[in-house]
Amino acid sequence: MSIRTFVSTRSAAVVAATAMASVVAMALPAAAHTPVILTAQDRLPWVAPLVLQGTDPMGLYGTVDIPGDVRSAQLHFTKGEEVSIALIIPDEAPENILTKAQLPTITLIDPKLHVTEITPELRVPITDDDSGNDFIILASYDTTAVTGTYSVIVSAHAPERFALSTGIEDTGFHGLARATVADEDAVQEWYDTPAAAPHHHG
């Protein structure tokens, strides 16, 4: 279900309530999502993790210590499939006290090189039932795919952790290139370890 479906609704309250319900219905990157930790080696999309079937439910976790740094991944789709991406942060300090301008943003580049900017327009708190960890959903975007590989680039505007929830529930896992699947301990370590603010000398 797309948030865009609700944009034409006249009542702002209905828009907000329905959009929030839609976003919350999207599962967090939890047990059903295959986890991947994005590292400093994953700045360029064409060397970053590639999800071979973009509808597979994935949780992509990153930490950025330097404002302006990026983390990337790629998702491969066939025409007509649903491209579904949610941007999430831990409901923990420092992320939950950052201003909108400091929160991460997404640049999505489709196979035809069309660029979509996804910015944090939501602030939906939610708890992952499997881990008990608390998150805030910042953005949710979906569209219909063209055939090819999509690049997803997350830009940080402060030292911060973020997660991308991609794909559709119950579609399985069809493989990953240029990366390995993370275990639950690695994901919990990501959640428990805040980004390190850069030190200033002199």
Secondary structure as the mmCIF struct_conf table of DSSP 4:
data_model
#
loop_
_struct_conf.conf_type_id
_struct_conf.id
_struct_conf.beg_label_comp_id
_struct_conf.beg_label_asym_id
_struct_conf.beg_label_seq_id
_struct_conf.end_label_comp_id
_struct_conf.end_label_asym_id
_struct_conf.end_label_seq_id
HELX_RH_3T_P HELX_RH_3T_P1 ILE A 3 PHE A 6
TURN_TY1_P TURN_TY1_P1 VAL A 7 SER A 8
BEND BEND1 ARG A 10 ARG A 10
HELX_RH_AL_P HELX_RH_AL_P1 ALA A 12 ALA A 25
BEND BEND2 MET A 26 MET A 26
HELX_LH_PP_P HELX_LH_PP_P1 ALA A 27 LEU A 28
BEND BEND3 PRO A 29 ALA A 30
TURN_TY1_P TURN_TY1_P2 ALA A 31 ALA A 32
BEND BEND4 HIS A 33 HIS A 33
STRN STRN1 THR A 34 LEU A 38
TURN_TY1_P TURN_TY1_P3 ALA A 40 GLN A 41
BEND BEND5 ARG A 43 LEU A 44
HELX_RH_3T_P HELX_RH_3T_P2 PRO A 45 VAL A 47
BEND BEND6 ALA A 48 ALA A 48
STRN STRN2 LEU A 50 VAL A 51
BEND BEND7 LEU A 52 GLN A 53
TURN_TY1_P TURN_TY1_P4 GLY A 54 THR A 55
BEND BEND8 ASP A 56 ASP A 56
STRN STRN3 MET A 58 VAL A 64
BEND BEND9 ASP A 65 ILE A 66
TURN_TY1_P TURN_TY1_P5 PRO A 67 GLY A 68
STRN STRN4 VAL A 70 PHE A 77
TURN_TY1_P TURN_TY1_P6 LYS A 79 GLY A 80
HELX_LH_PP_P HELX_LH_PP_P2 GLU A 81 GLU A 81
STRN STRN5 GLU A 82 PRO A 90
BEND BEND10 ASP A 91 GLU A 92
TURN_TY1_P TURN_TY1_P7 ALA A 93 PRO A 94
HELX_RH_3T_P HELX_RH_3T_P3 GLU A 95 ILE A 97
HELX_RH_3T_P HELX_RH_3T_P4 LYS A 100 GLN A 102
BEND BEND11 LEU A 103 LEU A 103
STRN STRN6 THR A 105 ILE A 109
TURN_TY1_P TURN_TY1_P8 PRO A 111 LYS A 112
STRN STRN7 VAL A 115 ILE A 118
STRN STRN8 VAL A 124 THR A 127
TURN_TY1_P TURN_TY1_P9 ASP A 129 SER A 131
STRN STRN9 ASP A 134 THR A 144
HELX_LH_PP_P HELX_LH_PP_P3 ALA A 145 VAL A 146
BEND BEND12 THR A 147 THR A 147
STRN STRN10 GLY A 148 SER A 155
BEND BEND13 HIS A 157 PRO A 159
STRN STRN11 GLU A 160 THR A 166
BEND BEND14 GLY A 167 GLY A 167
TURN_TY1_P TURN_TY1_P10 GLU A 169 ASP A 170
STRN STRN12 LEU A 176 ALA A 177
BEND BEND15 ARG A 178 ALA A 179
HELX_LH_PP_P HELX_LH_PP_P4 VAL A 181 ASP A 183
HELX_RH_AL_P HELX_RH_AL_P2 GLU A 184 ASP A 192
BEND BEND16 THR A 193 THR A 193
HELX_LH_PP_P HELX_LH_PP_P5 PRO A 194 HIS A 199
#
